[in-house]
Amino acid sequence: MICDLSIIILVKNGGERLKLLMESLEKQNFSGSFEIIAIDSGSEDESIQILEKYNTKIYEIKPEEFHHSRTRNFGAQKSSGEVLVYLTQDALPINNDLLEKLVKPLQNPEVAVSYGRQIANPDSSDVNTFFYSYFYPDERKVLGKQEANNPKKFYIDHIYVSDVCSAIKKDVWEKLRFTDDVPMSEDKDFALKVLKTGYKIVYEPEATVYHSHDYSLRSLFKRRFQDGSAFSNIALEGESGFFGRGLKFVTEEMKFLIRKKQFLGIPYAILYNFIHFLGFFMGKHEKYMPGFIYN
């Protein structure tokens, strides 16, 4: 049966957060119909039982079969909706109108993809709270073909282009698909293909989810190393202005901490940012790095 939306969730040990997400989806005030498709890659907790309570189409794959691009393509292949909504298992809708707000921009025939706003979890650190408020602003943005002329700048400037919370017209996905051999940042790669084809992308800040990660310094380095590696493989042209934009970010973060009188948090924020930028920079130059650095 054809429905309006297919909500696709990649799951592994989703736990209580997954339960909250499913409860929230059940309460959505959406004028159309939707199905929920979950691809589980080896959960050892109660994720499957949670999903079964909510009339979910469940597909199980082996952990080693999981791949950010190919698994998302698999979910889309199993869908019957005219719009694909991708949510991560730890993205928690803030309001009951998330779906309505997220897909509304797609009513414009020129728009192929929309992305929602991510807000740091209420118990998140000041460093994380600022990161998400800085890179996921409350201002609506419309991106066109000109943004794809400088992929490096696009990658750095539009972090909110994310499959944590996104909606894609299925007929556009059928034409472009996620690139099978892109292991990470598949969302940025797909967005660039969309823009180069001539479609527009909308960042819709009224479609909001709680989503953030409080990384340890070690896990932060590994994650940003992966981001840098993906950047070097996807953003092959243009100038990113990486260091200038990084300096602006750090300056604004210091102002934020000072306004909050979190003076003791400033040294940690400086160290956190150093690890952040070091990991990304080294990931960009992965081919020159010994394997022990990122294994």
C-alpha angles and dihedrals in degrees: 000000000000115000133180099247137024110200109205120197126181109213138196121152092335094169122172093345091060090050090053091049093052091047090051093050090052089057097048116130096222120156095211136050128272142183128209120225120188126189110198118198103197108313114189096189130064096288095118092050090049092051093048090060092062105053091256127167101232126199120182124207132174117266091244090054093061115112126164094229103031095044091052089049089050091054091050091050089056093049130102099189127110089225127043115216114194118200128169117229092249097049107108119195111233095204137026092245097065095114094045092050094042097053098036094088089058090069085081106086090216093059118082104168137028130191128202130223121263119212122191116255112267092248094049124124122264089249091056094041090056093044092057095042090051099046097033102049128183092243120102114236133196117199124200140182093286090067089063092059090081108037094178093055090043092054093051098039099045106048088147088074091102140142089222085094119002144135124210130184104244095222089057091049089051089057098043111017124181109294106258096217097049104101098188140012087035087153093062091045092050092046091054090052090050093052094045089054089058102256124126129237126212128206104206111195093186089069098076137178134176108241133146143130125223098208126196112234091257095049090044091056092049093048095048090044088057090047091051092048091051090047092055091051098044106032101057100153139052134020121294101196084217099164096042092050090045092054091050090051093051092047092052091046091054089051089050093052092046092051088053090046089236093145094150089057094059097082091050091047090053091050091045092052092046090055090044095054094037091054092048093046093049091046089054087057096039094138089065095048127093113244096243090069095070105020 
